[in-house]
């Protein structure tokens, strides 16, 4: 497969008029320019849309009515004109060679590529990497992703046909990204760029990955388990894999609910560390 250098960047956003400017600027600074930048404003009540129109009249701005990040990404892909799609959450930043390295990783037999993300905690300080050291996989990533979601949407490139194969992102939240990656991995092998990072992720007080309460997280996991029930339309998963996903999400939900009386997690990362410390990610 020859290297296709045309790609679209899809940026979902909501009430992030300041951060989304920086996200768009990081796309414009790429060593391999995007064919188009599609920002999906999912019901912002601040100055997001007006600011983007004033600063970046050349980008494609879509407006939805608050349907969630999964629906926003799907709408962006539907509007894209290229066969390669890259995503960027509006509080994240691409490093300058992000697109060039992801598209190079796609060259060959891969329909999906991902790279490492440097995560900065702007609330509590500190930083960490996704994937964690030794966690990244290449090729068949389904079993590894079943244990834990070790990639983020802002560090992924996907061929349109693979996106369509898996039905895109679900409407559930949180966890729509994990479910999407599992559906992708059931049909396609993943390429990995290796170090250094391709994405900078900024974790702030308004981040979608911050947790309101452990009980809400357990409820979200139970909803994800229900999505993979036998009667649901997940044609890209065999009956065995659908059962594995359902059981895994149900297992995590039960453990999370049992721990909620003892632990309070302010972020997904704190929850992950507690899972790891208790052998739930082995």
N, C-alpha and C positions, 0 to 999 in steps of 0.2 A: 504494500500500500504506500503510495507516495504521500508526502507530508502536505496536507491541506493547511494553508496559512490563513484562511479566512475563518474568523470566529465571531460570535456575538457574546457580549457580556450582559447578563441579566442581573439587575440590582433591585431586590424588593426593599421597600422602606415604609416606615410609618412614624411620623412625628420626630424625624431626625434631620431637620433642616440644616444643622451645622455639620454633623458628622458625614452626611451623604455627600456634601461638597468635596470633602477630603477623599471619600471613596472614589468618586468620579475622577478626581484629579490623579489618583493612583493608577487608574486605567489609562488615562491619557498619557501617562509617563512611561508606558510599556515600551520595551525594546522592540516588540512585535505588536504593532497597533491593531486595535479591534476594528472589524468592519463596521460595527454599530454598537452603541451602548443603549440598552433599554432599561429605563428606570420605571418600576411599577410602584406607584404611590398608593398604598393600601389604606386609604381613608384618613390621611393625615389631617390634623386639626391645627397645625402650626403653619409656618411659612415655607414648608418643604417644596411644594409645587411651584410657588411664585419665585423662590430663590433659584431653583433649577432652570426655570424658563429664562430668567434674567442672565444667569451666569453661563449656561450651556444650551444655547438655542438649537444646537445641532443634534442633541440627543433625542431619543424617542421616549416620550413620557406617556405612560399609561396611568389611568386612575381607576381604582376599584373602591369598593365601599366597606372595607374592613373584613375581608374574607379569611385572612390569615396568611402566614408566609408560604405555605404550600401552594395555595391558589394563586398567590402573587407570582411565584416562580413559574408555575404552569402557564399563566397568561403571558409572561415574558417570552417563554419558549415558543408559544403559539405565534407570537408576533415576529419572531426572529427570521431572518432570511438566509442564514448560513446552516451548514450541516454539523458544525461544532459549536457547542454551547458551554460557556464558563459562567459560574455564578459568583456573586460577591454580595455578602450581607452589608448593609449600609453603615454599620459601625466597624467594619473590617477594612483592611488596606491590602492591596496587592503590592508585593515588592517588584522592582522594575523588570526582572526577567521571568516573572510568574508565567505569563502566557507562552513565552518562547519555550520554556522548559516543559510545561504541560503538553504542548502540542508536539514537541519532539518525543515525549514519552508515548504519545498516542500512535506515532508512526510505527507501522508493523501490523501486528494482529490484534491490537487492543482497541476496545470501544470506550474504555473508561481509563482515565489517568488521575492520580492525585499526588499531592506533595505535602511536605511537613508544614505545620503552622506554629508560629511563635505566639504564645498567648500572654498578654500583659494584663495583670489584675490591677485595674485602676482604683479599686475600692480598698482592698486589703494589702496591696503591694505584692511583690513577687511575680514570678513568671514560670511557665512550664511549657512543654512541647506536646503537640498532638501530631502524629502518634508518639507515645512515650518510647524511650529507648528500647529497642528490641521488639516493638509491637507491630511495626510496618510489615505488610505482606505484599507479594506480587503474585499474579496469576489467580488461582481460585481462592477467593477471600471469604467465601460464605461462612465456613466454620469459625474463622477468626472474628468476623463481624457478628456472629451469633453470640459470642462471649461478650463483646463490647464494641461500641461504635468508635473506631479509631481514626476517623477523618471528619472533616467539616465541609459544608457546601462551598465555602469560599475558597477551598483548595482543590476543587474538582473540575475536570473537563470531561464532557461526555458527548459521544456522537448522537445526533438526533435520533437515529434509528434505535439505539439502545434505550434512550429516554422514552421513546414511543412504545417499545417492547414491554417496558415495565409499568406503563400506565402513568408515568410522571409521579409527582408528589401527592400524597394523600392530604385530606383536609384536616386530619387530626393534628392537635398540637398540645403539649410538646411531643416530640418523638417522630414527627413526620419525616425528618431527614434520615433517622436510623432505619425506619421501615422502607424508605426509598432505596437506600444503599443495599439492604438485604435483597430487595426485589431485583436490583441491578446485578448483584453478585450471584444470584441464582441462575442467571443466563449468560453472564459475561465475565471474562477475566479482567483484572485490574492491573495497570502499570503504575509504578511508583518512581517518582523523580529522584529520590534520595535527597540527602542534605546538600546545601543549606535550605532553610525555610523559603517557601514561595509566598507565604501569607502572614500578615500581622493581624492578630485578633485582639480587639480591645474590649475587655470585660469591665463594664461600668454598672452603675446602680440601675440603669434602665435596660440592661441586657436581657434578651429573651431567655438566656440560659441560666438566669438566676432563679432560685426556687422560692415560691411563696410559702409552702408548707409541705412536709413529707407526705401528708395524707393526699394532697393534690397530685404529687408525683406517683404515688401508688395507684391512684385512680386513673391517671394517664396511661400507666403501664397495663392496667387491666383493659382499658379501651383498645390499646394496641393488640393485646392478646385476642380480643374479640374480633378485630379486623381480619385475623388469620384463621377464623373458624372455618369449618369444612364447607359451609354454605356460601362463603364469600368468593368473589371472582378474583382469584389470584392465579391466573392461568400460567404465569411464569414460574410458579413454584409447584413442585411435585407434592403429592399428598404427604410424603414423609417430611419434606422440608417445611411445608406449611405447619405440620404438627410440631416440628422442632421449634419453629419460631413462636408458635402459640404457647408452648410449654415454657420456653425461656422467658418470655415476657410475663407469664403468670408466676413463674418462680421468683423473678425480680420484684414483682408487685407484692407477693406474700412476704418476702424478706424485708422489703422496705416498710411495709405496714407494721411488721413486728418490731422493727428497730425504731419506729417513729416516736415511741415513748421514751427512748433513751438518747437519741441523737437528733440534733438540729443541723441541717445542712443549708448553708446559704447559697451554694452554687452546685452545679452538676459535678464539678471537679471534687468538691468535698464529699459528695455522695459516692463518687467513683473510688476515692481513696478508702472510704469505709468499706465498700464492697471488696476492694482488694485486700484490705487488712483482715477481712473475715472469710477469705478464700472463695468469694463468689465469682471471681474473674479467672480462676485457674482452669 
